[in-house]
């Protein structure tokens, strides 16, 4: 992609009314645009990051047998009346369609449960986990836009009124099967975070399970910019386990639910995902039952596993940046390389050499390349490159061409090094 043709523009000044680092960086770098409080457009750079996050999540969920669907964002009032949340959910958007009331979905239990009811009748519709035979329970996931009346929409992509969510729901015949799949989902989440580059700073955090189970679990990313306070178990950490509790659990049970120790260290964090054992909280009101092998009617129990894509993107920007801009982890960077051509001396046509380089790399490698072919000063090009945060920067200049080389620098390094152009082709065009 040539930068001169790309739909983006960087900004030198901080955006007004955006105190959060993630919003400041993402707006200045041209990843997102603010329409109103808590409502953002994803521009080409930002959408490339979101789609890479989405693909990583999809790949890992498919490995545990989950099946992708897409459910409506508009929900009939009747479904929300069945669960009682039409009147109790304070952040629910309600709209009129003639004489009918409709909810704009903040979550999808009220849709997925009656959907499952059409397909689940007997025990045969609820396979149990058998990893050796590659058999998994019924589990459905989607990527969908959600809507919530967020009164504190001042944290960029961390707290929005409209946002993209991955939600996964699992359906089980018994508690044991739910417990096994819950662990599988936890492991899948950890693989996702590893690929996103945030696993080492993410803690499996015990939270309240509400009225339906003892605990739910949050995945909290450590950062001083975090809105949440968690308490990291130092005994677990010494054993290589990243375990924490949130403030509510700390006040109720001052010992670690994992190891029983009371040795905690307070930290600020951003919640990037959560998982719940819903049990029959939603299957009960919709009368989602199955017939067991003895012909008896039994309740279906459920699990729920959520992950906000924009929130992850914002959290990573909060954590991975320096004074010059964003430093994207490799797997979710909008491009793999940023090629920059500088103006030549005495009419030297650097741009023509850069064009040849760009075409060859683009056509003979799997690397995604952003080529800064603009007529801008070197300072402007370098500043924009640092702000955007692509992992590798490749510069073609008069100096580099004196030795038939390009200058290669990683975004997180201060200095680059010269690499022979033919060596660069050998390294990158064969991948």
Order of alpha helices (4+ residues) and beta strands (2+ residues): alpha-beta-beta-alpha-beta-beta-alpha-alpha-beta-beta-alpha-beta-beta-alpha-beta-beta-beta-alpha-beta-alpha-beta-beta-beta-beta-alpha-beta-beta-beta-alpha-beta-alpha-beta-alpha-beta-beta-alpha
